[in-house]
């Protein structure tokens, strides 16, 4: 089964490289100022995948993003505004932004303004949508594997981005996850990076930069939170734009913290991965060999692998999220049945187990392709019927609703991924292969 998957994946990657169409600017007539702003930005379609190239100043990158993907950006912003209204009034989300914006680096505010101007939508609509995503019901899973766990000792960093599959544009009926894109970013002042994203957003909470630093985020609900800090949306982008090591990334992510999050952070040389757990006032950083946390029952460590879903492992931090600590027992199961929206930890632990089992089976042979296979098989959960049932019943909660799944090899730039479409989540869809440095070396048509 695994060998057949690898052969199929290799053929899929080959065919994807053969089907490339470059899309020119969406309007035939451009003003001189638009021509200048769009210089260095373009879109290509590769095997039905949208790849957005942006470069220049932050405002220019934002303008290129908004202008070149105008229709998709408008659809997504409308979809997230509609999603937000189910939970919080727009005025409340804007109020959170007014508190947080003082902590946001000005260059990212400029970039948002660029997206707004390019897409012909309002700045307030975009930041309202960002704040809605910031506090939405993410699922997500992150893995870093290296050393003895991998086939060649190199770092392989994986992530699944999970968000409710019901976020839909009320005008066109298009789901936001249908507008998933791959962003190749080359700022004038900063480090180039690659990130799966959705139109209208910089990233979906992770990616890889040209310094060999990778990261992915998993939201972790916690009572220890504040809006007086820098939303994760911008801290993640700051890592991709500037971090030279995993420790640089951790320092950025730990500055002006806001809510509960798990991050998986890794670097290529020397290869190592870390878990970063954080709330507004607490933080934990550790690798695979910190057994007091990684093997705190019912969790368990795997050598040269670090992984996280949406539950904290460090006991003091976990206490801000859930009681009792153990998310695998009958109490947690009954809490899931009675309070699915506010107490999902039994379901999350099932996903932790399912993917962990696949990691254990493949340990020592993890590579670019097999690590993605581990993620996909873990989400398919063939050996976890209760998890499959939870996934079916939990539609619209973000539980295992993967908008994108990817694996990066930061030492050579290889990047394999899958995207959701209208009917299927990412782990059921074909995979695609690119090399970050090949994409980065391309010039505008």
N, C-alpha and C positions, 0 to 999 in steps of 0.2 A: 504493500500500500504506500509506504513512504517513498520507495524507489520510483514507483509510477508517478507519484506527485512531483518528484524532483524533475523527471523527464518532461512531464507536462508543463511544469513551470518554466523550464529552459526553453521549450518550444514557444510558449506564450511570450517570453521575453524577446525571442528572435523575431517573431512576427510583429510584435509591437514596434520594434525598431524600423520595420519596413513600411509602416503606415503613418506618415507624418505629413501634416498639412499646416502651413503657416497662415495665420489670419492677419490681415492688415488692419489698420485702424478702422473703427466701425463707421466713421463718417468720411465722405469723399472730400469735403471741403474743410480745410483747417485754417484757422487764423495763424499768423506768425507766432503768437505767444503760445498757442497750443502745440505747434510743431516743435518749439523749443522745449516745452515741458515733457513732451512725449519722446524726446530723443533718448534712446537707450532702453525703451520699454516696448515690449511686443508680446503677443500671445501665439502659441502654437498648439495644434491639436495632434496628439500622438495616440493612435489607437483609441479614439474617443475620450482621451484624458486631456483636460485643459491645463496647459503649463503656462504660467504667467511669469515673464521676465521683467523685473523692475530694477532700475539703477538710478544713481544720482543723489540729490539731496533728499531729505525725508519728505518734504512737500512734493518734490517731483515724483518720488516713488509712489506716494499716495495718489497723486493725480493720474499717473499711468494706470494704477490699479483701478481707480474709479471709472476712468474714461474707457479703457479697453474692455472692461467687464461690466459696463454700465447697467445693462438689463439684469444680469445676475445679481449685482450688488443691490439694486432696487428691490428685486424679489426677496432676497434674504433679509434685508433690513425690515421690510414689511412683515415677513414671516416671524422674525424675532420680536418685533413690537407687538404683534398679535399674541404670541406665546407669553410675553411678559404680562400682558393685561389679564391673563388668567390668574395671576398670583399677586401682582403688585401694581398699583396705579403708576402711570408714566411719571407723574409728578414726584412720586417717592423715589423712583430710580434716578431721576435727574437730581434729586436731593442728595442721594448717595454719591453721585458724580461730583457734585459741588463740594462735598467733604473730601473726596479722594483726589481731585484733580491737582491740588497743591503739592501732592507727592509724585505726580507723574512727570517724567522728564519732558521738558518743553518740545523736544524734537518729535515726540510721538503725538503730541497735540497738533503740531504742524502737519504730521502725516495724516491724521484723521481728517483735518481740514482739507488736505489734498484729495483724499478719497471722496469727501462730500462734494467738493467743487467739480471733480472729474465725473462723478456719477449723477450730478445735478440733484442732490438730496441735501437735507439739512444736517449740520454738525450735530445738533441735539438728538436727531433720530439715531445717528450712528452710536453716540456714547450711551444712549438709552439701551440700544441693543447690546452693546458690550457689557453693560452692567447686568443685563438680563442673563447673558451667557455666564458672567462671572459667578452668579449665584444660582445657576440652574442645576438640575439633577444629573450631573455627569456620572457616567459609570467609569470606564477606562481601566487599562491594565498596562503596567510598564515592566520591562525586563532589561537587564544588562547582563551579558555573559561574556566571559573572557578566560584566558589561561587554560587550565586543565579541562574546563567545561566545553571548550570549542575545538573544532577540528584542527585549527592552525594556531591557537593561542591568541588570535586577534579579538578585538572587541566587536561584539554584535549587540546593537541597541535596538529594542523593539518597543512598539507602543500600539495600543488600540484606543481610539478615541470614540467614546460612547456617549450619545446624547439622545433624548427622545426622538423617535422617528416620526412623530406627529407634528413637527414644527413646519407649518405650511403657509405659503403666501395666499392670502384671501382673494387676491385679484386674479392670478393666473392658475392657482391650484397647485403650483410646483412646490415640492418639499425642499427645505433648505439643504438637506443632505444630497440632493441631486445636483447642487451647485458646488460640489467639492472640487478644489483645484490644487495644483502643485505650484508653489511659489519658489522661484529662484531669485534671490535677492542679492544685490551687489551695491551697497551704499558707498557714497563718496568717502564718508568718514565712518569706517567700521569694517566689520568682517563679513564676507559673503556667507550665505546660508541657504539651506533648502528646507522647506516645511510643507507638509500637507496643510491645507487651509480650506476655508469656505470663502466665497466671494464676499468682500466687504470686511474681512478680518485679516490681520497680519498672519495668523497661524491658528492651529487648533490645539495649542498647548504643548508644542514640542517640535523638535527638528534637529538638524546637525549643522554645525558651522565649519568653515574652512580651517579652523584651528584644531579640528578633531574632537570638539566638545559636542555631546549630545544630551538632550534632556526630554522628559515627558512628565506631564502632571496628571495626578488623580485627585479630584476633589474629595475632601474628607470632612463631613459635617462635624461641627464642634460648637460647644457653647462658649468657647473662648474666642471671640471674634471682635473686630472693629472695622469701621469704614475709614478710620484715620490712618491710611497707609496707601501703598501703591498697588493697585489691582494686579493680580497675577498676569493678566494679559500683557502688561507692559514689562513686568520683570522677566518674563520668558523671552520677550523680544530683545531686551537688553542683554541677556545671556547670549543669545544668538548673534547679536551685533558686536559683542565686545569680549566675551570670555576667552581666555587663552588656556585655562586649565579647568578641571572639575572644581577645584577649590575656589577659583574665581567665580564660577557659576553659583556655588553654594553661598558665597558671600553676598552676591547680588540678590539671590532669592530670599535670603534671610534679612534683607534690609527693608524696613517699612512693611512688615508683614501685616496681613489683614485677617484672613480666615483660616480654616483648616484645610491643609493640602498635604498630599504625599508627592514627592518628586523622585524620579530616578534620574541620576546625573552620572555621566560617564565621560571618559577621555580615552583617546587612542594610544597615547605614548607617554608614560608607561600605561598599559591597559589596566583600568580599574573602574569599578562602578560603586556608587553610593546610593543609599536611601536617605532622603531628607524628609523628615516629618516635621510639620510646623503648625502652630496656631498663632494667635496674636501675641502671646506671651511665652510660649514654650517652643523648644526646638530640639530635635535629635538628628544626629548625623552618624551613620554607621555603614560598614560594608558587610560582606557575606560572613565574616568570621567573628562578628560581635554576637556570640551565641546567646548571651543573656537577653537580648531583644529578639534576634532572628529566630531563635528556637524557644521562645516563650510560648508554652502550650496554649492553644492547639496548633500554633504555627511551627514551622521547622525550617532550618537553614539548608541550603544547597550550596556546595562548594563552588566558588568562583561564579556565583549567580546571585544577583540581588533583584528582588521583585516586589511589587506592591499593587494592591487594588485600592479600594476606598475605605479600608479600615486601618487604624493606627495599630502598631505593634508595641511601641514603647508604653509601658503601663500607665505612667503619669499622664501622658498625652491622651492615651486611650480613654482615661477616666473623664475627659472633657467631652467625649463622644458617646459612650455607651456604658451601660451597667446591666448585667455583669460583664466582665472582660471577655469571656469565652463567647464568640459569636456562632459556635457550631452546635450548641446543645438545644434541648427541647424548649427552654425558655426563649431562646432567640428565635426558634421556629414559630412558636405561638405569637411572639411579638410581630413577626413578619406577617402572619395571617391576619392579625388584628389591626396592625398599623403599617401597612406596606409602604406608604409614602414617607413615613418618619422613622421607620426602624427596619431598614433593608439589610441588616448586617448578616443574617443567616444566608440570604441569597448571594451576597458578595463573597462570603466565605466559601460557598459552593464553587464559585468561579475561581477563587484562589486555588482551591484543591484541584479543579479540573485542569487548569493550565500547568500547575506545579507537577501533576502526574506526567504530563507530556514532556516537561523539561527533564524530569528524572529519567524517563525512557530514552531520551535523546542525548543525555549528558555525555560529554566527551566527543560528540559528533555534531554539535551545534555549529551551523554555518549561516550564511545569508538566507538561503532557501529553507533549510530545516528549521531555523528559528521562526520564520514566518509560518511554516507548517505547524509548529508547536502552538502558536497563537491561534491559528485557525481551528485546529483540532480541539484545543481547549475550549473554544467558544461553541463548537459543534456539540461537545459534551456527550459523546456517544455512551460513555460509561457512567454518566450522571443523569439518570432519567428525571430526578427531582429538579435538577437545574434546567433541563429542557422544558419541563412543565412551567417552571417559574418564568423562563424566557417568554414562552407563549402567552402566559397570563399577564405578564408585565409590560406588554406593548404600550409605548408612550411614557414609560418611566425612565428610560435610558439604560435599563438593565440589559447588558450584552447587546445593545443596539449600536453596532459598530459602524460609524460613518467612514472611518478609514483605519487601516492597519498597515504598519510599515516596519521594516527592519533596515538599519543603516550599518555599514561598515566604515567607520570614520577614518580608518587608516588608508583606504583607497578610494573612498567616495561612492562605492556601490550602494544602491538604494532600491529595494524591492517593496512593492506596496499594492494594496487593493482598495478600491473605493466602493461605497454603497451606490445603488441606483434606486429608481422608483420602487422596485419590487423586492430587492434583496439587500441585506446588510453586507458589509465589506467581506466578511469571512466566507461568504457563499459566492462571491464574484471572482472573475479572472484576476490574475496578478499581472503586474507590469514591472519592468526593470528600466532604470536609468542609471547613469553615472553622473554624480553631481559635478565633477570637474569637467566632463564633456559638455554638459549643459552650460556651465559657467564660461567655457571658452567660445561658445557660439556668439556670433555678432548679429545685430538686427538685420532683417531682410531689406 
